C-alpha cells in the first residue's frame, strides 16, 4: 500500500467514526469507545488534510506556470508560492510519519525513579544524592509533583538509595531514557591530594502501575513488620512501623520505613512493588516482540553506562547519542537536563520512525 493510499484510508476511517458517533449518540458505551478513537485520529487527520491540500495546490500551480499566456508579474508570485509549498510539503510529510509511529502505551504514565549509590564509597553516595536533587529540580521546572517514597541516608549528605514518585503530564515519556549507570569524575571533598576519582550511581525509571495494570494475589506476598532503623528518636524504638514485602513468585523485595505509620509504609511499598512487577512484564513482552535489530539508544538496563558527569571540565556526555554539553552546573540544577532529554527523545523518534516505515 502506497503512503498516500494509507493516508486516504485514515481519512475514510476518521469520517466513518464521525458518522458512527452520530448513530450511537444514545449508546454511551459505544459512543465513548468511538469518540476516543475519533479523538486519537483527529490531529493526524488534520495534518493529512494539510499535506494533501498542499500537494493539490502545488500541482495546480505548476500547471498554471506552464500556461504560455501567464503574465510576468503573476508568474513571479506563482513561482514564489511553488517554492514555499516545496518547502512545506516535506515538513508536513515528516510530521505525519512521526504521528504514525505507534506510541508507547505507558508514555503518559507517572514515573517512579529509584537511585542507588554504586562503586566509589562515600563519593558514590554523594553523587547519588546530587542526582536525586537534579531530578527533583527538573520536576519543579516542569511543574511536576515530586513525592519522596524513601530516602536512606548514609551520612555526610550522601544516600545509599532513594526513590520518588513523579506525577504530571507525560512524565514517563520524558524520563524513561534516564535508566542506567551514571558516572561522575571529580575531586571528592575528602581527597586532600586533589586527585580526580570516578564513582557511579544507578538510576531506574519505572512507569507507575495502577491496580488495574497489575493484579497481585495476597497469597503471593510475604509481609514482615519491624522497628524502623536509623534516625527517629523514641519512635524508632517503640513502633513496629517498618514494612518489608516479598513477592514470592519473582523474589522481588521492597522495604519501606520512612513513614511513621505502618499503613502508609505498606501503601508506599505496594506502589513500588506494583511498578516493578509491571516493568518486569513490560520488558518480557518487549523482548518477545523484538526482532534482531536493537535501538541504538540502549535498553534502559541499570547495568548499562549511559552518561558521564565530568566536573573538572564542566562537561556532561551522553554516550548513547554522542552528545556532549559543557553545561554541567545547569544540568545538575535541573534546567540544563531538558536539552539532553529532548535530544534523546528526538533520537528515539527518528530511530523508531526509520524502523516503522521500513516494516510498514
N, C-alpha and C positions, 0 to 999 in steps of 0.2 A: 504494500500500500504506500502510495506516494505521500510526502509530507502534507501537501495541500489537500489531498483526499482525506487524510486523518483529521485535518482542521475542520473540513466541512462536516465530517461525522460528529465532531464535538459540538458544532453549532446546531446540528439537527437534534442531538440529544438535549441540548440546552433549551431549544424551542419546544420539544416534546414534554420536557419536565414542566415548563410554564403552563402548557395546556392541561397536563395531568393534575397540577396543583389546583386549577380551577374546578376540575372534575371531582376532586376529592376534598374540596373545601370543608365539607361537613364531617369528614372522617379524620379525626385528629391524629390517630396513629400513622396512617398513610401520608397525611399532609406533612407531618413533622419530618418523616423519612425523605419525602420528595423535596421539601424545602431545604433540607440540609444539603442534599446533592446539588440542588439548583444554586444554592449559595456558594458551595465549593467550586462550581464551574463558572460562576458569574464573572469574576475578574479575568479568567482565562478567555471566556467568550468575548469580552470587551477588547482584550488585547488582539485576539484573532481578527475581529471586525476591523480594527485599526490597520492591521497588517494587510488584509485583503483589499480594503478601500485604497490604501496607498499604492498597492500593486496595480489596481484598476486605473487609478489616476495616472500612474506612470505610463501605462500602456496607451492611454488616450492622448496624453501629452506628446508622446513620441510619434504618434500618428499625425497629430497636429503639426509637428515640426517638419514632417515630410511633405506637407502641403506647399506647393510652389507659390501659391498666392499669398502666403502669410506675410504680414507687414514686418518690417525690420525691427521696429521698437517692440512689437508684441513677441517676436521671435526671441528677443533677449530675455523677456520675462519668462517665457516658456522654458528656455534653456536653464535659467536660474532655478526654476521650480523642479525641473527634472534632476538637477544636481542635488537639490535638497532632499528629494524623495529617495535618490540612490544612497544617500547617507542614512536616512531614517529607516528604510526597509530592513537592512541587516540588523539594526538595533532592535526593531520590533521582532524579528525572527529569533534573535538570541534570547530575548525576554520570554518568548513563547516556549522555546526549547527548555529554558530553565524551569518554567512553570509546569512543564510536562513531566519533569523528573518526579517519581514517586517520593512523597515526603516520609520522613521517619515518623512513625506513629507517636513516638514519645517526645518529639521536639518541643511540644507545648507544655510539657510537664514541669513541675518544680524539680529541684535537684537536691540531693544530699551529697555533701562534699566531705570526705574524710582525709585527713592529713596526718602522716606519721613520720617521726624522725627516722632517718636511715643511718648510713655509715657516717661517722665523724664525731661521736660522743656529744658533749655539751653543745658544740658548734652546730651539729645537725639539729638539735632541739631548738636552738635559737633561730635557725633558718626555717624550721617548720612553723615556728611562731610568727616569723615575718611573712611567710606565705599565707597563713591563716588571716593575718591582718590585711594583706593585699587583697584577698578575695572579699573580705568584709568591706573594705574601702570601695572596691569595684562595684559591689552590690549597692552601696549607698549612692554611687554616682548614677546608677540606673534606676534608682528608687525601688529596688527590690527589698523584701523583708529578709533579714538575716537572723535566724533563730539558732543560738548555740545549743547543740544537743549534749555534747560533753566536751570537757577541756581539761585534760590530765597534765598538770604542770610537773616539771622535774627540777625546779629551782632556777635561779639567775635569769628569770624571764623566758626560759625555754619550755617546750612541751614534749611529752612522749607521743601523744596523739590527741587529736581534736576533731570534732565533727559539727557541721551546721546544716540546717535545712534552709535553703534559699528559695523563696517563692516570689513569683511575678510572671509577667508575660514572656513566654518563650525562654525561660531560664535555661533549661537543659540544652536547647539548640545552641546557646552561646558557650556553655561551659563544658560540653561533652568532650572536647578535644584536650582538656586540661589533665586528663588521667595519664599517669606515668611517673617516671623518676625525674625530679627536678634537681639540678646540681648547682651548687654555689662555690665560687672561688673567691676567697677573701682572707684577710688577716684577722684571725679571731681576737676578741678582746683580751683573752688570756695569754696571747702569744707575745712574749717580750722581745723576740728576735726579729719581728716584722716579716715573718715568712708567710706566704700565701698557702692556705690549706684548702682542700677540696672536701666538701661534705654533701650529703644528699638528703632528700625528703621525698616520700611517695605521696601522690595525690590520687584519690579515687573519686570519680563523679558518677553518681547513680541517679537514674530517674526516680523520683519519689513515687512509690506504688500505693495505690488506694486499695481498700479491702476488696473491691470488685476486680482488681487486677490479679491479686494473688489470694487464693484460699488456703489458709493454714489450719490444719487439724490440731486441736488442743492435745490430742493423744501423741502428736509428733514432737511435742515440746517438753523439755525438762527445765523446770524453773526453780532456781535456787535464790533464797534471800539471805542477806548477811549484813553485818555492820559496815557502814561506809568507811573507807580508809582515807588518810590524808587530812587536810585542814578541815575544821568544822567544830572544834571545841567539844562541849558536852554532847552535842547532837550525835557525833560520831560514836561515842561510847555507849549510848543508851538506846539508839534506834536502829532496828534492822531494816533500813530503807533501801540498801543497795540490792539490785536485781541482776541476776545472770541467767540469760535464756539460751538454751542449747536446742537447735533444730536437729533432732536425731537423724533423719534421713540424709541430710547433707553434711552434718558435723559443724555447721556454722554456729559460732558462739558470739553473743552480744551481751556486754555488761554495761550497766548504767547506774551511776550513783550521784550524779550532780544535783538532783532534786532532793528536797527533804522528805517528800512523801514517796512511799513505796509504789503507790498507784501511778504517780507521774513518771517515775523511773521506768515502770513497766510499759507505759504508753510510748515513751520515747524509744525504749529498746525494741518494741514491736514495730515501730515505724522504720527503724534501721534494718531490722531483720527482714521485713516485708520487701524493702527496696533491694536488699542484697539477693533475696530469692528471685525477685522479678528480673534483676540484671543477669543472674545466672541462667534463667530460662531464655531471656532475650539473646544472650550470646550463643546459647545452644542452638536456637532456631537460626540465627545468623550464620553459624558455622555450617549447618545442614544445607542452607540455601546457597552459600558462597561457592563460586567457581574457582579455578586456579589463579585468577587474576586478583591480586590484593591491592587495595588502595595504598598509594604512597604515603598518605598522611599518617598511617600507623594503625595499630589495632586498639589503642587505648588501654593496653595492658599495663599494670602497675610496674612490671619488670622492665619496661621499655624506657630508655633515657630519651626525654623529649626536649629538654631546654636547659641552657646554662646561663647563670647569672654571674657575670664576672665584675666584681667590684673595683679592682684596680683600674680597669679600662672603662668602667661605667657602661658595660655592654650586656645586652641580653640577646642570646642566639637561640632560635627555634630550629632544631636540627632536622625536622621533618620536611620543612619547606625552604630551608636555606635562608631564613630571614634573620638579619642582624640589625638591631637598633641600639644606638648609643644614647639611650634614654632610661637608664636603669633607675634613677631616683623616681622619675614619673611612673614607671611601671610598678615599682614597689608601693607607690601611693595609690595605685588602682587606676588612675586616669590614663596612663600610657598603655595599660594592658589591653584596652579596646583595639588598638592598632594591630596587635598580634592576633587577637581573636578574630577580628574582621578578615585578616589575611588568611587564616586557617579556614574560615567558613567559605571564602571565595575559592580557595584551592579545592576544597571538598566539592563545592558546587560544580566547578569545571571538570573535575575528575569524574564525578558521577554522571554528568551530562554526556561526557565522551563515551562512557561505558553504556549508558542507557540507550543512546542513539545508535551505537554500534549494534546493540542487540535488538533494537526495535524493528 
